[in-house]
Amino acid sequence: METIFGNLQGLKSSQLKQLQRLYHQRIPGDRITTPEFSQRLAAISTEINLPVCAYLNRRGQVIRVGVGTPRQTQIPPMELPRYGAERLSGIRCIATHLKAEPPNEAALTAMAMQRLDALVVINITGTGFTRRGGGATGYVKEAYVAHLVPQDARTLIPSGAFSGSKVQSGSWSISPPLDLDDLAQQDFIDLVEGLEEEFRREFVAQEVDADHDRVLIVGVMTDDMSAQQFQDTLAELARLVDTAGGDVLQTIQQKRSRIHPQTVIGEGKVQEVALTAQTLGCNLVVFDRDLSPAQVRNLEAQIGIRVVDRTEVILDIFAQRAQSGAGKLQVELAQLEYMLPRLTGRGQAMSRLGGGIGTRGPGETKLETERRAIQRRISRLQQEVNQLQAHRSRLRQRRQHREVPSVALVGYTNAGKSTLLNALTNAEVYTADQLFATLDPTTRRLVIPGAENGETQEILITDTVGFIHELPASLMDAFRATLEEVTEADALLHLVDLSHPAWLSHIRSVREILAQMPVTPGPALVAFNKIDQVDSQTLALAQEEFPLAVFISASQRLGLETLRLRLSQLIQYAVDSH
């Protein structure tokens, strides 16, 4: 028995049967609909006094019947047979409407989200007559045909596709009112093939233009955030996406008192995100906060493209940046720990029965098999990370045995730590104006003037992974070995990018992460970097807030002698207070 979707309460069994019989109808492949089919749909809709939608494939077969508006009966993107920015879905919707008016915004949005070949809206008057043979025929007042318009083709598509003048808005075009005979004359194949050709051309142009992900960022401002904090978060997320190799096409914001438990943003906003992603040809939506596995599933089902959160973007950057075996090991561990709770909802593929060699028997699902495999891998990686820590601590003991004092260079990501290390020690650490350009700790020798007798002394300085606001917990664990350099060092040099508008909150974030360390780090010296890029007002504010800080520009090599001197005083203080 075929399924009827939508509002079925109060329908008689005879009316349900009439709806089911629609599945046996067939329309010629080159016609959008026939007068007979439209009349039949109108008759049923008149009798039950509710709108009805019939969804047809390109062979003219009815594949879905729904009671309700196009918005209420729409097919979830994941269930559509062909879904992508370069083509239409191969399905059209014939919908009845109880008022005499053109298609409304909600119906057109539903068409855009499903990438329907066309939406036909049949306005009915509510009266009809009975033919011989007993079939009721609803009286159709007029019909409208709407279809999507490719972005670049909006000015190019000839209005001659339909007789009369068309109404065209951002993403779609609507025909003038048509009678059923005019409607039946439209060459459907011609229309669809012309549109798909334009979509394909536009899509290929975009693909040639960029092999990066085309990203839509979604930010939610809740009551516990200030407007400035919210804007800083969004700006940082855009930088993260850029560093990960994505192109941010647009940012959508919503203000809510609290997060929607199922979809983070409200239902109307989800529709807006889906439509914007559709119109711009995005292939990725990034949210400015961590999402639960259920939220990701709900959002992907409604938006129809991949949805990721801030943590996943950071993990992706770490995966690209890790150079050494140790770094790669830690990244993989963090990714697997992140992925494990999110294994559900991989569609039907994950719920099929496994069975046979390598699984516990026919009763175990593929999902459970994969989950166990990941858990085994996690425990093995955990052992390797522990061995790595042991190896690094042996190296540190050897260094400490030789009694060479050490300083860990900490700071927010992109503060210029690697540039400073290179400037001080002539090291060749990779630097770039990107977030998380270096991941692996690099230790170098640095000669500084002695604090007491003026003789030079040798210290070790270690560049660490950049900190970030709300560093994901899984990364804190995975990067224990890197962050251990911080707790084991005699002193810290906290580098701050003074040219960043949110430099004060960056200092807070770094201090919060340091406070979570299992071992309390040594004394810290604050150094403000990039002073060549700031105005005197910001400089004065920083000097007032942090009177003991050093002001430098690592790239211009300004203030480095003062920094060396202050480092020797810091080391002297740290060693004396041990």
Secondary structure, DSSP 8 states (H G I E B T S, - for coil): ---EEE--TT--HHHHHHHHHGGG-B--TTBS--HHHHHHHHHHHHHHTS-EEEEEETTSBEEEEEES-HHHH---GGGSSS-STTS--SEEEEEEESSSS---HHHHHHHHHHT-S-EEEEEEEEEEEE-TTS-EEEEEEEEEEEEE--STTTTTS-GGGSSS--EE-SSEEE---B-HHHHHHSBHHHHHHHHHHHHHHHHHHHHHH--SEEEEEEEEE-TTS-HHHHHHHHHHHHHHHHHTTEEEEEEEEEE-SS-BTTTBS-HHHHHHHHHHHHHHT-SEEEESS---HHHHHHHHHHH-SEEE-HHHHHHHHHHHH--SHHHHHHHHHHHHHHHGGG-S-S-GGGGSB--STTSS-TTSBHHHHHHHHHHHHHHHHHHHHHHHHHHHHHHHHHHHHTT--EEEEEEBTTSSHHHHHHHHH-------SSTT---S-EEEEEEEE-TTT--EEEEEEEE---B-TT--HHHHHHTHHHHHHHHHSSEEEEEEETTSTTHHHHHHHHHHHHHTSSS----EEEEEE-GGGS-HHHHHHHHHH-TT-EE-BTTTTBSHHHHHHHHHHHHHHHHHT-
